[in-house]
Amino acid sequence: MEKGDVQDPKGLIFESFRIEGITKPECRTIFLDWALSLPLEQNANSTISQLLARYQPDHPDHPMTEVLNEGLHNMSAPRRRGGWRNRVRN
């Protein structure tokens, strides 16, 4: 695959795998930018799974692979973190 496809419209994930010496914090920043640029109707978990299927076999130890796996795990279990329902009541 190449950059600019449905799963990676800006080519951010594609390019991250091409950057020699990229660090995990840099990959997290790229991942966040990628996630924020996804269309609302696009399923993030499905898209991350497709990206992992594409890149993980050739890059199992790459920091972006680790970040994608963390993103898949963290996005699959959304939880409420605030609001009136989470406040202690008398």
Secondary structure, 3 states (H helix, E strand, C coil): CCCCCCCCCCCHHHHHCCCCCCCHHHHHHHHHHHHHCCCCCCCHHHHHHHHHHHHCCCCCCCHHHHHHHHHHHHHCCCCCCCCHHHCCCC
